[in-house]
Amino acid sequence: MMFKKMISFLLIFICLTVSSLAEPAHEHTWGEWLPDEAGGHTATCTEDKETLTVKHYSFSVNFGQFSGSICCVCGKTPEGVLPIIEGAQAQSQKSKPSSQRGAFIVRGTGSPFSQEPGVLFAFTAAYVRDGALATWKDVSTVTIPLDINLPETALLIRVQPASGDDSIQNPEQHIEMEYTYADGILSFTTKTPALYMLIEST
């Protein structure tokens, strides 16, 4: 009886030792997310070349003559793909920032909608993890390098999608935001993943 107990303890000890020595699960470092033909987007791990396909996470917008959806992960729109804006940053306003997960991705372009010349620039801003939207933890100062001639009268708008099932009673809202634009840097404060637009004031 004692021998059986000793064997059992030994087996448990061996299993625990092997488990502790096992390599931790590989955390993928995904390259750029690109639209695919299946209705989602795909990226390849830069280390082991494994691929992952995830459905789009899109923001819808109805503005003037344009109506459509824009994926904040891969930038797919009805008129092409919004490129990544290199150098965009989000800096928490907290002295002790929360633990933020995901990569901060900004995608945008000037004159993005051929049907709506009143939109000077449109961009998405969001944290992305494994091809999906990650929670934006803190109110942050967002800075985006832009090489555009922006009139002083331009407005920065955040597009808030229609809520609920009845979009007539709960319509899409265009929320005007404060911003600064100096030396080619757009700066504003937010913690909301969304589609943003710089538009001509009317």
C-alpha positions in Angstrom: 0.0 0.0 0.0 2.8 2.4 1.0 4.6 1.5 -2.3 1.6 2.4 -4.4 1.3 5.7 -2.6 4.9 6.4 -3.3 4.5 5.6 -6.9 1.5 7.9 -7.1 3.3 10.8 -5.5 6.3 10.2 -7.8 4.1 10.3 -10.9 2.4 13.5 -9.7 5.8 15.1 -9.1 7.0 14.1 -12.6 3.9 15.5 -14.2 4.3 18.8 -12.3 7.9 19.1 -13.2 7.3 18.4 -16.9 4.5 21.0 -16.9 6.7 23.6 -15.3 9.5 23.0 -17.8 7.1 23.2 -20.8 7.6 26.2 -23.0 5.0 29.0 -22.6 2.4 29.4 -25.4 3.8 31.4 -28.3 2.3 34.9 -28.4 1.9 35.9 -32.0 3.2 39.1 -33.4 0.9 39.8 -36.3 1.9 41.8 -39.4 -0.4 44.1 -41.2 -4.0 43.1 -41.4 -5.2 42.9 -45.0 -8.7 42.4 -46.5 -9.3 38.9 -47.9 -11.9 37.6 -50.4 -13.9 35.8 -47.6 -15.3 39.0 -46.1 -12.7 39.4 -43.3 -9.0 40.3 -42.9 -5.9 38.1 -42.5 -2.5 38.7 -41.0 0.7 36.5 -40.7 2.8 36.1 -37.6 6.2 37.7 -38.2 7.9 34.9 -36.2 6.3 31.5 -37.0 4.4 32.5 -40.2 1.1 31.2 -38.9 -1.9 33.1 -40.3 -5.1 34.2 -38.7 -8.4 35.4 -40.4 -10.9 37.5 -38.5 -14.1 39.1 -39.5 -14.2 42.9 -40.2 -14.8 45.3 -37.4 -16.4 48.2 -39.2 -17.7 51.7 -38.5 -20.6 52.8 -40.6 -21.1 56.4 -41.8 -23.7 58.3 -43.7 -22.5 61.7 -44.7 -23.8 63.7 -47.6 -23.7 61.5 -50.7 -21.6 58.8 -49.1 -22.9 55.7 -47.2 -20.8 52.8 -46.3 -18.7 50.9 -43.7 -15.0 51.2 -42.9 -13.0 48.5 -41.1 -10.8 49.9 -38.4 -8.5 46.9 -38.5 -7.6 46.5 -42.2 -9.1 49.8 -43.5 -11.4 48.2 -46.1 -14.0 50.7 -47.5 -16.4 50.6 -50.5 -13.8 52.7 -52.4 -10.5 50.9 -51.5 -8.4 50.5 -48.4 -7.4 53.2 -45.9 -3.6 53.0 -45.4 -2.0 52.9 -41.9 -0.7 56.3 -40.8 2.7 55.8 -39.4 3.7 57.7 -36.2 0.2 58.1 -34.8 0.2 57.8 -31.0 -2.2 57.7 -28.0 -0.8 59.0 -24.7 -2.9 58.3 -21.6 -3.7 61.4 -19.5 -3.4 59.4 -16.3 -0.3 59.6 -14.1 -0.6 55.9 -13.6 -2.0 54.5 -16.9 -4.1 51.4 -17.1 -2.6 48.3 -18.7 -3.6 48.8 -22.3 -3.8 45.7 -24.5 -3.5 45.7 -28.3 -1.7 47.8 -30.9 -2.8 51.4 -31.5 -3.7 51.6 -35.2 -4.8 54.7 -37.2 -5.8 54.4 -40.8 -6.8 57.3 -43.0 -6.6 59.2 -46.2 -7.3 62.6 -47.7 -10.4 63.0 -49.9 -11.6 59.5 -49.0 -15.1 59.5 -50.5 -15.4 60.4 -54.2 -19.1 61.2 -53.7 -18.4 63.6 -50.8 -15.8 66.2 -51.5 -16.7 68.0 -48.2 -14.7 65.4 -46.3 -11.1 66.6 -46.3 -9.6 63.6 -44.4 -11.1 60.5 -42.8 -9.4 58.2 -40.4 -10.1 55.4 -37.9 -8.4 55.2 -34.5 -8.6 52.1 -32.4 -6.6 49.6 -30.3 -6.5 46.2 -32.1 -5.6 42.8 -30.7 -5.6 39.6 -32.7 -7.5 41.2 -35.5 -10.4 42.5 -33.3 -11.2 45.6 -31.4 -9.6 45.9 -27.9 -11.0 48.1 -25.1 -9.5 51.6 -25.0 -8.6 51.9 -21.3 -7.8 55.6 -20.6 -8.7 59.0 -22.0 -5.8 59.8 -24.2 -4.2 62.6 -26.2 -4.0 61.3 -29.8 -1.4 62.8 -32.1 -1.5 62.1 -35.8 1.0 63.4 -38.4 -0.9 64.7 -41.4 0.5 66.3 -44.6 -2.5 68.3 -45.6 -3.6 71.9 -46.1 -6.2 72.2 -43.4 -8.3 75.4 -43.4 -8.7 77.0 -40.0 -12.5 76.6 -40.3 -12.3 72.8 -40.7 -14.3 70.7 -38.2 -13.2 67.4 -36.5 -16.2 65.1 -36.3 -16.5 61.7 -34.5 -19.1 59.4 -36.1 -21.2 57.8 -33.5 -23.2 54.9 -35.1 -26.9 54.5 -34.9 -27.9 52.5 -31.7 -30.5 49.9 -31.3 -32.5 48.3 -34.1 -34.5 51.4 -35.1 -32.0 53.7 -36.7 -34.7 56.3 -37.4 -35.4 56.8 -33.7 -31.7 56.4 -32.8 -29.9 58.0 -35.8 -26.2 58.2 -36.4 -24.6 61.2 -34.7 -21.8 63.4 -35.9 -20.1 64.8 -32.7 -17.9 67.9 -33.1 -14.6 67.6 -31.2 -11.9 70.1 -30.2 -8.6 69.7 -31.8 -5.3 71.5 -32.7 -3.4 71.3 -35.9 0.1 72.7 -36.0 3.4 71.8 -37.8 1.6 68.9 -39.5 0.4 67.3 -36.3 -3.3 66.8 -35.5 -4.0 66.5 -31.8 -7.2 65.8 -29.9 -8.5 63.9 -26.8 -10.6 60.8 -26.8 -10.9 57.2 -25.6 -13.4 56.2 -28.2 -12.5 53.8 -31.1 -14.3 55.4 -34.0 -14.3 56.8 -37.5 -13.2 60.5 -37.4 -13.6 63.0 -40.2 -12.1 66.4 -40.9 -14.8 68.3 -42.9 -15.3 71.7 -44.4 -17.5 73.8 -42.1 -20.6 75.1 -43.8 
